[in-house]
């Protein structure tokens, strides 16, 4: 069941920026903010999983390995 969320004291400049970004995507501000929150929570979850696995790693990955993983993910 969906619930309502009310956020107080949002700066006018932030609201205007949200309106502009939502309009560029042909979405409502409400829908756009929901997507932003969902994406942030998803990234936070992935980040937590990565951090929890650090202790299990034999060694830390090198920067070039990480870059290669990112590149493979884009293909």
Number of C-alpha atoms within 10 A of each C-alpha: 2 4 4 4 6 4 5 6 5 8 8 9 9 10 12 12 12 17 18 13 16 17 13 9 11 10 13 14 19 12 11 18 16 12 12 12 12 12 12 12 12 12 12 12 12 12 12 11 11 11 11 11 10 11 10 8 9 7 8 9 9 8 9 9 11 11 11 11 11 11 10 9 8 7 5
